[in-house]
Amino acid sequence: MTTAKPLPAVDFLKIPETGTPYLEGLKCNSCGAIFLGARAVCSKCGARDQLATYKLGTKGKLYAYSIVHRSFPGVEVPYISAIVDLEGGGTLKGN
């Protein structure tokens, strides 16, 4: 019996054959801004076609969080919504 390779939940989560999973962002070659998620234009400096893939840090500093107790029907509560500033650049928001 072979074990199936796990599938990433989002496009920017990379799961290599060997090694540790990581998040892949984009870094602007013009201004150095780092982003998570697909885009064609840098939202900091407006440069087009200057974004290159960039391996995001695996550690960071919690910037803000909130424990959500009320939500839309069908969404289980409570859950935590947080913003983390990653080492090496980039900001991540998640639940």
N, C-alpha and C positions, 0 to 999 in steps of 0.2 A: 504494500500500500504506500503510495507516494503522498506526501503532504503538499497541498496546494499552496502556492505562493500567495501571501495576503495581497489584496487589492487596495490601493490608496483610496481614501474617502474623497479627496479633492485633488485636482491636477497638480498643485504645487507641493504635495507630499510625495517625496521620492523614496522608494524602498529598493535599495540595491540588493543584488544577489547575495553579497557578503557585506558585512559592515552594518553600521547603524543608520536607521532611517533619518532623513533630514528634510527641511523645508527649502524649496528653491524659489528665490525671488528674482527681481530684475534690478540692475544697477545702471544708472544713467552714465554713459561715458563722458558727457559734457559737464555735468555738475556734481556727480557722485551720489545723488539721491537714490535711496533704496526703497523698493516697493514689493508688495506681495500681491499676486494676481496678474492676470493678463492685461496688457495695455500696449498701445503703439506709440504713445506720446508721453514724455515726461511731464508730470503735472506740476513739477517745481519750476523748471526752466523753459518748458515748451519744446524741447528738442525732439525731432522726429527721427525714427530709425537709429537711435543712439542707445537703446536698451539692450543689455546683455545679461544672460543668466548669471545668477550669483547665489552661492550656497550660504544660507542664513545661519546665524549663530544658534547653538543649541541651549544657550543659557541667556537669561535676561533679568530685568528688574521690573517687578510689578509696579505699574504706574497708577492704576486705579481699578477698583472692582465694585460690583454691586451684587447683592443677593436678591434675586427677583422672586417675589412671592405671588404676583398676579400676572397672568398672561392670557393669550387667546385660548379659546376652547380647544382641547386636544393637545396642548403643550403642557407637559408635566412641570410642576413647580414644587419646591423651590429649585432654582438653578443659579449658577454664578456666571456673570458676564464680566470679563476682565480685559484690560489692556496691558500689554507687556512690551517694554522697550528692549529689543534684543541686543546682545553684545555684538559689536561690529556693524551695527546699523540695522534699521528696519523696526517697524512697530507691528504688533500682532494683536488683533481683537478676536476674542473667541468666547464661546459659552461652554 
